[in-house]
Amino acid sequence: MLSALSHPRLADCRRLFLRNYELMINIGVHDFEKKGEQRVLINVDLYIPLALSTPLADNLAEVVDYDFMRETIVQRVARGHVHLQESLCDDVVAAMLAHPRVRAVRVSTMKPDVYPDCEGVGVEVFRIKDAE
């Protein structure tokens, strides 16, 4: 797969990531899915301009804190049941892009327990902010 960093608008960016963040989520359109939680794995890549993420004093305030990714996801999940992985991805992407330092984001979700004959089913979204 071609790296998003090869996109010209991201050439001056640093990529922060959250890998396989596992949550139990109320998600699904089927009646049996609405009665309980399902295991979902969430992955996030944030693309942040080096000018906004290169620490000069080795201080957390100079970068985007990893907690931002986890807390954003937890806040979305706390809002309650979501029918589609597509909706969950879109909501998380929009919240991540709202951060003033984030130029682009990639979010994927995967339900690993849907089918016994594959690793999982999921959705991925990639968005770049409009040019500043």
DATATA-V18283 format. One record per backbone hydrogen bond with DSSP energy under -0.5 kcal/mol. CO is the residue of the C=O (numbers start at 1). NH is the residue of the N-H. If there is no record, write none. Layout:
<<CO:NH> <CO:NH>>
This chain:
<<3:6> <4:7> <7:10> <7:11> <8:11> <10:13> <12:50> <14:16> <14:48> <16:46> <18:44> <20:22> <21:23> <21:42> <23:25> <23:40> <25:27> <25:38> <26:82> <30:33> <30:34> <31:34> <32:35> <33:36> <38:25> <40:23> <41:110> <42:21> <43:108> <44:18> <45:106> <46:16> <46:48> <47:103> <47:104> <48:14> <49:52> <50:53> <50:54> <53:55> <59:62> <60:63> <63:65> <65:68> <66:69> <66:70> <67:71> <68:72> <69:73> <70:74> <71:75> <72:76> <73:77> <74:78> <75:79> <76:79> <77:80> <82:28> <84:88> <85:89> <86:90> <87:91> <88:92> <89:93> <90:94> <91:95> <92:96> <93:97> <94:98> <96:99> <99:102> <101:49> <103:129> <104:47> <105:127> <106:45> <107:125> <108:43> <109:123> <110:41> <110:112> <111:114> <111:121> <115:118> <121:111> <123:109> <125:107> <127:105>>
